[in-house]
């Protein structure tokens, strides 16, 4: 039984390797997709940026609101917001002297839902 599983797994690996080797264009596309995914995750791979996205996933927030929620000083919050804007994960709008931020990339919102489900959501005891 155990050997059958090993044999099936080996066949799957051989099949996947054959598919990649027969389609070099797909391999190139896979590499490009991996780079895009890595860049996307790097943009969120910082505690403050992740928290900003978490707060923004519930709706638009001003810089002052984010400062209070994060308990960080304005320069630090602004630096992290700038990185998220650079990566086009968030967008800004101005209303008088106040700047409001919201999530601009649906992928970031989906990722925050996954992160919330994995790390934040309260699980009921079994």
Secondary structure, 3 states (H helix, E strand, C coil): CHHHHHHHHHHHHHHHHHHHHHCHHHHHHHHHHHHHHHHHHHHHCCHHHHHHHHHHCCCCEEHHHHHHHHCCCHHHHHHHHHHHHHCCCEEEEEECCEEEEEECCHHHHHHHHHHHHHHHCCCCCC
